[in-house]
Amino acid sequence: MSIRFRAAPRASRLSVACLLASAAFPCTVLAATDAAADATTLDTLVVTADAPVSPLTWETDPRLPRQPVPASDGADYLKTIPGFTALRNGGTNGDPVLRGMFGSRLNLLSNDGSMPGACPARMDNPLSYVAPETYDRLVVVKGPQTVLWGPGASAGTVRFERDTPRFEEAGVRAQGSLLAGSAGRNDQVFDAVAGARSGYARLSANRSGSDDYEDGDGRRVPSSWEKWNTDLALGWTPDEHTVLELGVGIGDGEARYAGRGMDGSQFKRESNALRFERTDLPGALDRIDASVFQNLADHVMDNYTLRDPNPDSAMPMAMAADVERRTRGGRAALGWKWAQWELVAGIDGLESRHRQRSAMGRGTWRAQPWETDARMRSHGAFAEATWRFAPAARWIAGARVDRAEATDARATAGMMGMPNSTAGATREETLPAGFLRFEQDLSSGLAWYAGIGRTERMPDYWELFSADMGPMGAANAFAGIAPEKTTQLDAGLQYRDARTHAWLSAYAGRIDDYILFSYMAGGMMGSMSSVANVDARTHGAEAGVELAAGDAWKLGATVAWAWGENRATGQALPQMPPLEARLSAGYDNGRWSFGGLLRAVAAQDRIAVDQGNVVGRDLGPSAGFATLALNGGYRFSDALQLTAGIDNVFDRTYSEHLNLAGSADFGWPADPVRINEPGRTAWLKLGVGI
């Protein structure tokens, strides 16, 4: 029996001084090793993501250590990939943004199942329920350049995946990690698999927590959190090409938010899934994939568990709301291979029920009855083909069509609780999507691609039901908001030789009926929101280079830029991230290693304001900044490694452009003020393997 283990007992709180002393054991360097490498070898530290594995597709191992301080959620890990940012609101649960697009414009999947959050203000976005280090692979496709994983996805598709473990003989494999750092950061991850040729059992678990952090000026920022997840998978593998797996999972947590009037006091998750996979079939039919899932998000937000109610705020008394969303779905796909052709075709679908309850007073919400306010469902068919008409050239094309519907089950609507004129109404939409892309590999090591994609996206729960007002002339958002229609051109270059890997990707898009939110001050009633359709255009680019300078040195650089405009007004689209560049350098001789990351972000003065009202949560112009992070470590063996890092080395006071205004509950000014990021932060991580 073989055993692999990367774990340690629960950490006690580690002081900054202790961590700084530990920096004598430098950590590992920059680029991620291939995810397919031997798992018994502890991997190098990631500060910038690997180059794309193919046009528009990034793939990495989210278990790899990373800098800045390892991610507490899926959105935080995505920021290592150029083009990704996150809407910040404190220490954890940021909302992922790709090229200025967020929400359901990003198709976010875990184990190929959808886990949409329940909060109408996106306090618990889908990646709030994802613990990156418990997954084996992160796969990202930018733009509307795949149709295989569900409708919409105009900005891109993100999949956190777990691989199927295979055993030649009976054995146990285990891996884990232990991290401690500034502000009481304390993480534990454990992943163990026991199995034989005929099957396996896999247990994945994590716990992550932190106290409030301090910014560069020493000011405390409400940002503490604690969360945990546990997942169990039981698999039957009658042969090396077949697997039938049953998965169950639970999780929970809490998070303090500097930028909201309430905190998240519960992030309860329940997941169930069943999947079947058969590969290497005889004849043209190559594989069969089928899966079903059910995910439940039960989220409680209140203003008294993690803070004291502010008598001068819009919510002066203790109050809480419990929102729950149950999502069921499934997918079946067949894959064929011929001499020059590959084809994947199938069907998928999901249905979602949302309900809520709320009450004044502490804990009184538990006695309230549930009220269902929305039901949503969609069913789709898809096909994606690759034609390799020459040894180094290929066409890839895909098409899908979805039938989506949403039912308004609210008896009342709006802040004043008026009777809902669309109660019981159902909207139905037919949504086509497709893309066509050409790829060519040249003999010089250069490759290029160009593709065009189009998709139509049904408005999601947040867009249909959360706004206080809909478009002018419409009874509400449910009645008036039209589906988004995105057409986008993507093109790029890649170059690879023995020491250099460079890449460039660019895009230009036109969005008809872009769904745009505006926010107005509402006095004691809090802010009010309205939503409307506008026409927009976007373009931008990302680029990167990795250079192996000798046997032990590696240098890297990436840059990302995004631009968006409201075509009717000529104003900027909201939440467009500023120009960002990263420079990295590292040394690794197999035993000792060290590295650094310089992140530079430009000022952003292109913001969206309409008649003095904030549009899409743009808070005003933002200043540029630069931060430096250093890491070091010592690899005692392939099975024992210590890593350490210091982020924001010079203790800068800075904030991200994409941000929520600081809540008045915590003493922030009444005018919108961005939430500052952590000051100097030190951390230490231990990896053990046998």
ZAMARGU-4260 file (C-alpha; in steps of 0.2 Angstrom, whole numbers, plus 5000, padded with zeros to 4 digits):
<rodrens>
0) 5000/5000/5000 | 5007/5017/4995 | 5003/5033/5005 | 5005/5051/5001 | 5001/5064/5014
5) 5002/5083/5014 | 4994/5089/5030 | 4998/5095/5048 | 4988/5098/5064 | 4977/5113/5065
10) 4988/5129/5066 | 4989/5141/5081 | 4989/5159/5077 | 5005/5165/5070 | 5012/5182/5073
15) 5019/5193/5060 | 5036/5193/5068 | 5037/5174/5068 | 5033/5174/5049 | 5046/5186/5045
20) 5058/5176/5054 | 5053/5161/5044 | 5057/5169/5028 | 5074/5162/5030 | 5066/5147/5022
25) 5062/5154/5005 | 5048/5147/4995 | 5047/5140/4978 | 5046/5151/4962 | 5035/5157/4949
30) 5026/5146/4936 | 5015/5132/4939 | 5021/5115/4934 | 5011/5104/4923 | 4995/5099/4932
35) 4999/5081/4925 | 5015/5080/4935 | 5019/5067/4948 | 5008/5073/4963 | 5021/5067/4976
40) 5032/5081/4971 | 5028/5097/4979 | 5025/5111/4966 | 5032/5128/4963 | 5023/5144/4969
45) 5012/5153/4957 | 5012/5172/4956 | 5006/5173/4937 | 4996/5160/4929 | 5004/5149/4915
50) 5002/5154/4897 | 4986/5147/4889 | 4986/5129/4885 | 4977/5132/4868 | 4969/5147/4861
55) 4958/5156/4874 | 4959/5141/4886 | 4969/5142/4902 | 4971/5127/4913 | 4980/5126/4930
60) 4981/5116/4946 | 4972/5127/4960 | 4981/5116/4973 | 4997/5125/4969 | 5003/5138/4982
65) 5001/5156/4976 | 5005/5173/4980 | 4998/5185/4986 | 4992/5175/5001 | 4983/5159/4995
70) 4965/5161/4990 | 4950/5160/5001 | 4938/5158/4987 | 4937/5155/4968 | 4936/5173/4963
75) 4953/5176/4972 | 4962/5162/4963 | 4955/5168/4946 | 4965/5184/4948 | 4981/5175/4944
80) 4974/5174/4926 | 4977/5190/4916 | 4960/5198/4912 | 4952/5193/4929 | 4948/5205/4943
85) 4935/5204/4957 | 4923/5217/4964 | 4930/5219/4981 | 4920/5220/4998 | 4932/5215/5011
90) 4942/5200/5015 | 4933/5186/5005 | 4919/5182/4993 | 4923/5194/4980 | 4913/5194/4964
95) 4923/5188/4949 | 4925/5200/4934 | 4932/5195/4917 | 4936/5210/4905 | 4924/5221/4914
100) 4910/5208/4913 | 4903/5199/4928 | 4887/5190/4935 | 4879/5177/4924 | 4890/5183/4909
105) 4902/5171/4917 | 4897/5153/4917 | 4904/5147/4934 | 4904/5128/4937 | 4910/5117/4950
110) 4911/5098/4945 | 4901/5103/4930 | 4886/5108/4941 | 4879/5126/4943 | 4879/5133/4961
115) 4871/5150/4959 | 4870/5160/4975 | 4854/5166/4983 | 4857/5184/4989 | 4848/5197/4978
120) 4863/5208/4981 | 4876/5195/4976 | 4883/5193/4993 | 4885/5175/4990 | 4891/5174/4972
125) 4894/5156/4965 | 4912/5156/4969 | 4909/5160/4987 | 4905/5141/4989 | 4921/5136/4980
130) 4937/5131/4990 | 4950/5131/4976 | 4963/5120/4984 | 4950/5105/4985 | 4950/5104/4966
135) 4962/5097/4954 | 4960/5108/4939 | 4954/5125/4935 | 4949/5127/4916 | 4945/5144/4909
140) 4938/5148/4891 | 4938/5167/4888 | 4924/5174/4877 | 4909/5166/4869 | 4921/5152/4861
145) 4913/5136/4868 | 4895/5130/4868 | 4898/5114/4878 | 4894/5120/4896 | 4878/5129/4896
150) 4869/5145/4890 | 4875/5163/4891 | 4893/5163/4895 | 4896/5179/4885 | 4912/5184/4895
155) 4918/5166/4897 | 4917/5149/4906 | 4925/5144/4922 | 4926/5126/4928 | 4933/5120/4944
160) 4935/5101/4942 | 4940/5085/4951 | 4949/5071/4942 | 4945/5053/4943 | 4958/5044/4954
165) 4964/5027/4946 | 4973/5013/4956 | 4983/4999/4949 | 4983/4991/4966 | 4975/4994/4983
170) 4981/5010/4992 | 4979/5026/5000 | 4984/5043/4994 | 4982/5059/5004 | 4988/5077/5002
175) 4985/5092/5013 | 4991/5109/5017 | 4993/5121/5033 | 4994/5139/5032 | 4995/5153/5045
180) 4998/5172/5042 | 4994/5190/5047 | 4977/5195/5054 | 4975/5178/5061 | 4974/5169/5044
185) 4973/5151/5047 | 4969/5138/5034 | 4969/5119/5033 | 4966/5108/5018 | 4965/5089/5017
190) 4962/5077/5003 | 4962/5058/5004 | 4958/5044/4992 | 4957/5026/4996 | 4954/5013/4982
195) 4958/4999/4971 | 4956/4994/4953 | 4937/4992/4955 | 4933/5009/4964 | 4938/5022/4976
200) 4932/5034/4990 | 4938/5052/4991 | 4936/5064/5005 | 4940/5082/5002 | 4939/5095/5016
205) 4945/5112/5020 | 4943/5126/5033 | 4949/5144/5031 | 4948/5159/5042 | 4954/5176/5046
210) 4952/5191/5058 | 4949/5209/5051 | 4964/5215/5042 | 4973/5232/5043 | 4976/5243/5028
215) 4993/5252/5026 | 4988/5266/5037 | 4985/5254/5051 | 4966/5256/5050 | 4955/5241/5054
220) 4945/5235/5039 | 4929/5224/5044 | 4934/5208/5034 | 4934/5193/5045 | 4928/5176/5039
225) 4927/5158/5043 | 4921/5144/5031 | 4923/5126/5029 | 4918/5113/5016 | 4918/5094/5015
230) 4915/5083/5000 | 4914/5064/4998 | 4915/5055/4982 | 4912/5036/4980 | 4917/5029/4963
235) 4915/5012/4954 | 4929/5009/4940 | 4925/4992/4933 | 4939/4995/4920 | 4951/5009/4916
240) 4939/5018/4904 | 4923/5018/4915 | 4918/5027/4930 | 4902/5029/4939 | 4903/5042/4954
245) 4891/5048/4967 | 4896/5064/4976 | 4889/5073/4991 | 4895/5088/5000 | 4891/5101/5013
250) 4898/5117/5019 | 4895/5133/5029 | 4903/5149/5034 | 4902/5167/5039 | 4909/5184/5033
255) 4910/5202/5039 | 4908/5215/5025 | 4915/5232/5025 | 4905/5238/5011 | 4888/5231/5015
260) 4874/5235/5027 | 4873/5217/5032 | 4885/5203/5035 | 4884/5185/5029 | 4881/5175/5045
265) 4877/5158/5035 | 4883/5151/5019 | 4876/5134/5020 | 4879/5123/5005 | 4872/5105/5001
270) 4877/5097/4985 | 4873/5080/4977 | 4879/5073/4961 | 4880/5057/4950 | 4890/5056/4935
275) 4895/5042/4922 | 4909/5042/4910 | 4914/5029/4897 | 4929/5033/4885 | 4939/5023/4872
280) 4924/5015/4864 | 4926/5005/4848 | 4922/5013/4832 | 4918/5031/4829 | 4909/5034/4845
285) 4923/5038/4857 | 4915/5043/4874 | 4899/5045/4884 | 4897/5058/4898 | 4881/5060/4908
290) 4878/5069/4925 | 4865/5075/4936 | 4866/5087/4951 | 4857/5096/4965 | 4864/5111/4974
295) 4856/5120/4988 | 4863/5137/4994 | 4855/5143/5011 | 4861/5160/5015 | 4858/5171/5030
300) 4862/5190/5031 | 4860/5200/5046 | 4866/5216/5055 | 4869/5209/5072 | 4879/5193/5072
305) 4896/5201/5066 | 4892/5219/5070 | 4881/5230/5081 | 4866/5238/5072 | 4869/5256/5068
310) 4854/5267/5075 | 4858/5281/5062 | 4858/5269/5047 | 4845/5263/5035 | 4843/5248/5046
315) 4844/5254/5064 | 4836/5239/5072 | 4842/5221/5072 | 4835/5212/5057 | 4839/5197/5046
320) 4835/5189/5030 | 4836/5170/5025 | 4837/5167/5006 | 4838/5150/4998 | 4841/5144/4981
325) 4839/5125/4975 | 4846/5121/4958 | 4844/5105/4949 | 4852/5100/4932 | 4860/5088/4921
330) 4870/5085/4905 | 4872/5071/4893 | 4885/5072/4879 | 4892/5060/4866 | 4909/5062/4858
335) 4914/5055/4841 | 4931/5054/4832 | 4935/5051/4813 | 4951/5053/4803 | 4950/5072/4803
340) 4935/5076/4813 | 4930/5077/4831 | 4912/5080/4837 | 4904/5083/4854 | 4885/5084/4854
345) 4872/5083/4868 | 4859/5091/4879 | 4858/5100/4896 | 4846/5108/4907 | 4843/5116/4924
350) 4829/5122/4935 | 4830/5134/4950 | 4818/5139/4964 | 4822/5154/4975 | 4813/5157/4991
355) 4815/5169/5006 | 4810/5174/5023 | 4815/5189/5034 | 4810/5197/5051 | 4815/5211/5063
360) 4824/5205/5079 | 4837/5193/5083 | 4834/5175/5077 | 4816/5178/5074 | 4818/5174/5055
365) 4818/5156/5060 | 4800/5156/5064 | 4794/5164/5048 | 4787/5154/5033 | 4796/5153/5017
370) 4789/5163/5002 | 4794/5157/4985 | 4797/5172/4974 | 4805/5165/4958 | 4807/5149/4947
375) 4819/5148/4933 | 4823/5134/4920 | 4832/5131/4904 | 4834/5117/4892 | 4847/5116/4878
380) 4855/5106/4864 | 4873/5109/4858 | 4886/5103/4846 | 4904/5107/4844 | 4915/5101/4830
385) 4934/5101/4826 | 4940/5099/4808 | 4959/5096/4806 | 4960/5098/4787 | 4979/5100/4788
390) 4992/5094/4800 | 4994/5111/4808 | 4978/5119/4804 | 4960/5117/4810 | 4942/5124/4811
395) 4932/5124/4827 | 4914/5128/4826 | 4899/5126/4839 | 4881/5130/4840 | 4868/5128/4853
400) 4850/5133/4856 | 4841/5135/4873 | 4823/5137/4879 | 4823/5148/4895 | 4809/5153/4906
405) 4806/5163/4922 | 4791/5164/4933 | 4788/5179/4944 | 4780/5171/4960 | 4781/5188/4970
410) 4764/5194/4978 | 4772/5211/4981 | 4786/5220/4973 | 4797/5236/4976 | 4803/5244/4992
415) 4785/5249/4998 | 4778/5231/4996 | 4765/5236/4983 | 4755/5223/4974 | 4765/5215/4960
420) 4757/5217/4943 | 4767/5203/4936 | 4763/5190/4950 | 4761/5173/4942 | 4768/5178/4925
425) 4780/5168/4915 | 4793/5174/4902 | 4799/5162/4889 | 4814/5165/4877 | 4823/5155/4864
430) 4841/5159/4864 | 4853/5154/4850 | 4872/5154/4852 | 4887/5149/4841 | 4905/5152/4836
435) 4918/5149/4822 | 4937/5149/4825 | 4952/5146/4814 | 4968/5140/4822 | 4985/5137/4813
440) 5002/5132/4820 | 5017/5138/4810 | 5034/5129/4809 | 5043/5144/4817 | 5035/5140/4834
445) 5022/5154/4830 | 5003/5150/4831 | 4988/5161/4828 | 4970/5160/4829 | 4954/5171/4825
450) 4936/5167/4830 | 4919/5175/4831 | 4906/5171/4843 | 4888/5176/4847 | 4877/5172/4861
455) 4861/5177/4869 | 4859/5178/4888 | 4843/5176/4898 | 4843/5189/4912 | 4847/5181/4929
460) 4838/5181/4945 | 4848/5197/4951 | 4843/5206/4935 | 4825/5201/4935 | 4820/5202/4953
465) 4832/5213/4963 | 4830/5230/4955 | 4818/5242/4963 | 4813/5249/4946 | 4813/5243/4929
470) 4816/5252/4912 | 4805/5267/4909 | 4787/5262/4904 | 4789/5245/4911 | 4780/5239/4927
475) 4796/5231/4934 | 4812/5223/4928 | 4804/5206/4926 | 4792/5214/4913 | 4805/5226/4904
480) 4822/5218/4904 | 4827/5210/4887 | 4840/5196/4885 | 4858/5202/4881 | 4865/5199/4864
485) 4884/5198/4862 | 4894/5197/4846 | 4913/5196/4849 | 4929/5194/4838 | 4943/5185/4847
490) 4961/5184/4839 | 4978/5180/4846 | 4996/5174/4844 | 5007/5162/4853 | 5025/5158/4852
495) 5035/5144/4860 | 5052/5138/4859 | 5064/5129/4872 | 5065/5144/4883 | 5052/5156/4879
500) 5033/5156/4879 | 5024/5172/4873 | 5006/5175/4869 | 4994/5189/4865 | 4975/5189/4864
505) 4964/5203/4859 | 4945/5205/4857 | 4932/5217/4851 | 4913/5215/4855 | 4896/5223/4852
510) 4883/5220/4865 | 4865/5224/4861 | 4853/5226/4876 | 4867/5226/4888 | 4859/5225/4906
515) 4864/5241/4916 | 4861/5245/4934 | 4860/5262/4941 | 4860/5266/4960 | 4852/5282/4968
520) 4853/5288/4986 | 4837/5284/4995 | 4839/5293/5012 | 4833/5282/5027 | 4827/5269/5015
525) 4844/5266/5009 | 4849/5266/4990 | 4837/5262/4977 | 4842/5253/4960 | 4835/5253/4943
530) 4839/5243/4928 | 4838/5246/4909 | 4845/5239/4892 | 4857/5249/4883 | 4868/5245/4868
535) 4887/5244/4871 | 4904/5240/4863 | 4919/5233/4871 | 4937/5229/4866 | 4954/5225/4875
540) 4969/5214/4876 | 4980/5203/4887 | 4998/5198/4884 | 5011/5188/4893 | 5029/5181/4891
545) 5038/5168/4901 | 5057/5167/4899 | 5068/5153/4906 | 5084/5162/4909 | 5096/5148/4913
550) 5093/5132/4921 | 5086/5140/4938 | 5080/5157/4934 | 5063/5161/4926 | 5056/5178/4922
555) 5038/5183/4918 | 5027/5197/4913 | 5008/5200/4909 | 4997/5215/4905 | 4978/5216/4904
560) 4968/5230/4897 | 4949/5232/4895 | 4938/5246/4888 | 4919/5247/4887 | 4907/5261/4881
565) 4888/5264/4881 | 4885/5267/4863 | 4870/5279/4866 | 4879/5291/4878 | 4897/5288/4874
570) 4901/5286/4892 | 4911/5272/4899 | 4903/5256/4904 | 4904/5253/4923 | 4916/5242/4932
575) 4929/5243/4918 | 4946/5238/4927 | 4961/5249/4924 | 4976/5244/4915 | 4986/5231/4925
580) 5004/5224/4923 | 5013/5210/4933 | 5032/5207/4933 | 5039/5192/4941 | 5056/5184/4943
585) 5061/5168/4952 | 5076/5156/4956 | 5074/5138/4959 | 5089/5126/4960 | 5078/5111/4966
590) 5082/5114/4984 | 5082/5133/4988 | 5071/5145/4979 | 5065/5163/4980 | 5055/5175/4969
595) 5045/5191/4968 | 5030/5199/4960 | 5028/5218/4956 | 5010/5222/4952 | 5007/5239/4944
600) 4989/5246/4941 | 4985/5262/4932 | 4973/5276/4937 | 4956/5274/4931 | 4946/5290/4926
605) 4934/5282/4914 | 4919/5280/4925 | 4900/5279/4922 | 4889/5292/4930 | 4871/5297/4925
610) 4863/5313/4931 | 4874/5312/4947 | 4869/5294/4951 | 4881/5280/4952 | 4880/5268/4938
615) 4885/5250/4940 | 4893/5253/4957 | 4907/5264/4949 | 4912/5275/4964 | 4922/5288/4955
620) 4940/5290/4948 | 4953/5279/4956 | 4972/5281/4959 | 4985/5270/4952 | 4996/5260/4963
625) 5010/5247/4964 | 5014/5233/4976 | 5028/5221/4979 | 5027/5203/4985 | 5042/5192/4990
630) 5042/5173/4993 | 5055/5161/4998 | 5056/5143/5003 | 5066/5127/5006 | 5062/5110/4998
635) 5069/5097/5011 | 5064/5083/4999 | 5051/5080/4985 | 5039/5076/5000 | 5043/5090/5012
640) 5042/5109/5008 | 5041/5125/5018 | 5035/5141/5009 | 5033/5159/5015 | 5028/5175/5008
645) 5027/5194/5012 | 5013/5203/5002 | 5013/5222/5000 | 5031/5223/5006 | 5031/5242/5008
650) 5014/5243/5017 | 5006/5254/5004 | 4988/5261/5007 | 4978/5257/4992 | 4962/5251/4985
655) 4955/5242/4970 | 4945/5252/4957 | 4932/5238/4957 | 4925/5240/4974 | 4910/5243/4985
660) 4908/5259/4996 | 4913/5257/5014 | 4897/5254/5025 | 4893/5269/5037 | 4890/5255/5050
665) 4909/5254/5052 | 4912/5273/5053 | 4916/5276/5034 | 4911/5293/5027 | 4893/5295/5020
670) 4900/5298/5003 | 4906/5283/4993 | 4924/5278/4999 | 4933/5263/4992 | 4938/5249/5004
675) 4957/5248/5006 | 4966/5232/5003 | 4977/5224/5017 | 4994/5232/5022 | 5009/5222/5024
680) 5004/5203/5026 | 5015/5189/5030 | 5011/5170/5028 | 5019/5153/5030 | 5013/5137/5022
685) 5019/5119/5025 | 5018/5104/5013 | 5022/5086/5018 | 5021/5071/5007 | 5026/5053/5008
</rodrens>
